[in-house]
Amino acid sequence: MPELLWAPWRMAYVSKPQEGGTGNIFVDLPAAGDDAKFLILHRGKEAFVIMNAYPYTSGHLLVAPFRAVATIEEMTDSELLECQKLIVRAMGWLRKTHGPQGFNVGANIGPASGAGIPVHVHWHIVPRWTGDTNFMTTISDVRVIPQSLDEAYAKIKAVVDADAG
């Protein structure tokens, strides 16, 4: 059985409302208007792309609708379409910036699935490389992220801005 690595500081991130906020980072962070500070890479009409502040791998992105909905069944057709198109675009941006050999793409819907923010559906886009689980995960269930969030944000944001379509 793997040992647990407790990270109580992460709960402050996922549960602390912004000043005057709702307590939902997928609502509060876009409303704050400081995209670089909150790692928002792209805003569409009904959805946006944000970096995961606690990534599984370098370049781990999230796609979410602006409207707070807990399940995909609650989304409008236009929200679903825009989210799916943003997932495809985000994978393209990551191919240019990080050169992954594959991706894990998915949504955890509901608390039983492991959703960290079950009140707001969102998709994870996790770039993957052969052997990226390295020995740290194997012997101690720890991941090593080889790139700072600021460095990854600048690198991906440059490609996002060049693809401003």
C-alpha positions as CSV (number, residue, x, y, z in Angstrom):
1,M,0.0,0.0,0.0
2,P,1.4,3.4,-1.0
3,E,2.3,5.9,1.7
4,L,0.3,9.1,1.8
5,L,1.8,12.5,1.0
6,W,-0.4,14.9,2.9
7,A,-0.8,18.3,1.1
8,P,-3.2,20.4,3.3
9,W,-2.2,23.6,1.5
10,R,-3.9,22.3,-1.6
11,M,-7.3,22.4,0.2
12,A,-6.8,26.1,0.8
13,Y,-6.5,26.5,-3.0
14,V,-9.5,24.5,-4.0
15,S,-11.8,25.7,-1.2
16,K,-10.8,29.3,-0.5
17,P,-13.1,31.8,-2.3
18,Q,-11.6,34.8,-3.9
19,E,-12.5,38.1,-2.2
20,G,-16.3,38.3,-2.8
21,G,-16.1,35.0,-4.6
22,T,-18.2,31.9,-4.7
23,G,-15.6,29.3,-3.4
24,N,-15.6,27.8,-6.9
25,I,-12.2,28.4,-8.6
26,F,-13.7,27.9,-12.1
27,V,-16.0,30.8,-11.4
28,D,-13.8,33.0,-9.2
29,L,-10.5,32.9,-11.1
30,P,-11.9,34.0,-14.4
31,A,-13.9,36.7,-12.7
32,A,-10.8,38.0,-11.0
33,G,-9.5,39.3,-14.4
34,D,-5.8,38.5,-13.8
35,D,-5.3,35.7,-16.3
36,A,-1.5,35.4,-15.8
37,K,-1.7,35.3,-12.0
38,F,-4.4,32.6,-12.2
39,L,-2.8,30.7,-15.1
40,I,-5.7,31.2,-17.5
41,L,-4.3,30.6,-21.0
42,H,-7.4,31.2,-23.2
43,R,-10.9,32.5,-22.9
44,G,-13.6,31.4,-25.3
45,K,-17.2,32.5,-25.5
46,E,-18.5,29.9,-23.0
47,A,-15.4,28.1,-21.8
48,F,-11.8,28.6,-20.9
49,V,-8.4,26.8,-20.6
50,I,-6.4,27.1,-17.4
51,M,-3.2,25.4,-16.1
52,N,-3.6,23.0,-13.2
53,A,-1.8,24.7,-10.3
54,Y,-1.1,21.2,-8.9
55,P,-0.1,19.3,-12.1
56,Y,0.3,15.6,-12.6
57,T,2.9,16.4,-15.3
58,S,4.3,19.5,-16.9
59,G,1.7,21.2,-19.0
60,H,-1.4,19.7,-17.2
61,L,-4.3,21.8,-18.4
62,L,-8.0,22.1,-17.5
63,V,-10.9,23.0,-19.7
64,A,-14.1,24.2,-18.1
65,P,-17.3,26.1,-19.0
66,F,-17.7,29.5,-17.4
67,R,-21.1,28.5,-16.2
68,A,-21.0,26.3,-13.0
69,V,-22.6,23.0,-13.8
70,A,-21.8,19.7,-12.0
71,T,-22.3,17.3,-14.9
72,I,-22.1,17.2,-18.7
73,E,-25.8,16.5,-18.8
74,E,-26.4,20.0,-17.5
75,M,-24.3,21.7,-20.2
76,T,-25.8,23.3,-23.3
77,D,-24.9,21.9,-26.7
78,S,-22.8,25.0,-27.4
79,E,-20.9,24.7,-24.1
80,L,-20.2,21.0,-24.9
81,L,-19.0,21.8,-28.4
82,E,-16.7,24.7,-27.2
83,C,-15.2,22.6,-24.5
84,Q,-14.5,19.7,-26.9
85,K,-12.9,22.1,-29.4
86,L,-10.8,23.7,-26.7
87,I,-9.6,20.2,-25.6
88,V,-8.4,19.6,-29.2
89,R,-6.8,23.0,-29.4
90,A,-5.1,22.6,-26.0
91,M,-3.6,19.2,-27.1
92,G,-2.2,21.0,-30.2
93,W,-0.7,23.7,-28.1
94,L,0.9,21.1,-25.8
95,R,2.3,19.2,-28.8
96,K,4.1,22.4,-29.9
97,T,5.4,23.3,-26.5
98,H,6.0,20.0,-24.7
99,G,6.2,17.3,-27.4
100,P,4.2,14.7,-25.5
101,Q,4.0,11.1,-26.8
102,G,0.4,10.8,-25.6
103,F,-2.3,12.3,-23.5
104,N,-4.8,11.4,-20.7
105,V,-8.0,13.4,-21.3
106,G,-11.0,13.0,-19.0
107,A,-13.4,14.4,-16.5
108,N,-14.1,13.2,-13.0
109,I,-17.8,13.7,-12.5
110,G,-19.1,13.6,-8.9
111,P,-17.3,13.0,-5.6
112,A,-17.2,9.2,-6.0
113,S,-15.1,9.6,-9.1
114,G,-12.5,11.6,-7.3
115,A,-13.7,15.1,-8.5
116,G,-11.8,17.7,-6.5
117,I,-14.4,20.3,-7.5
118,P,-17.6,18.3,-8.0
119,V,-19.8,21.4,-8.4
120,H,-18.1,22.4,-11.7
121,V,-17.4,19.9,-14.5
122,H,-14.0,20.2,-16.1
123,W,-11.7,18.2,-18.2
124,H,-8.1,17.3,-17.5
125,I,-5.6,17.3,-20.3
126,V,-2.5,15.5,-19.1
127,P,0.5,15.3,-21.5
128,R,2.4,11.9,-21.2
129,W,5.8,10.6,-22.2
130,T,7.0,7.0,-22.2
131,G,8.6,6.4,-18.9
132,D,7.3,9.6,-17.3
133,T,6.3,7.7,-14.2
134,N,10.0,7.2,-13.4
135,F,11.4,5.7,-10.2
136,M,9.9,8.3,-7.8
137,T,6.4,7.1,-8.5
138,T,7.4,3.5,-8.5
139,I,9.2,3.5,-5.1
140,S,7.5,6.4,-3.2
141,D,4.4,7.4,-5.1
142,V,5.8,10.9,-5.6
143,R,5.8,12.7,-9.0
144,V,8.6,15.0,-10.0
145,I,7.5,18.0,-12.2
146,P,10.6,19.2,-14.1
147,Q,9.2,22.6,-15.1
148,S,7.9,25.6,-13.0
149,L,4.3,26.8,-13.5
150,D,5.6,30.2,-14.5
151,E,7.9,28.7,-17.1
152,A,5.2,26.4,-18.5
153,Y,2.6,29.2,-18.5
154,A,4.9,31.5,-20.6
155,K,5.8,28.7,-23.0
156,I,2.2,27.6,-23.6
157,K,0.8,31.2,-23.6
158,A,3.1,32.2,-26.4
159,V,1.7,29.4,-28.6
160,V,-1.9,30.1,-27.5
161,D,-1.5,33.8,-28.4
162,A,0.0,32.8,-31.8
163,D,-3.0,30.6,-32.4
164,A,-5.5,33.4,-31.5
165,G,-8.1,32.0,-33.9
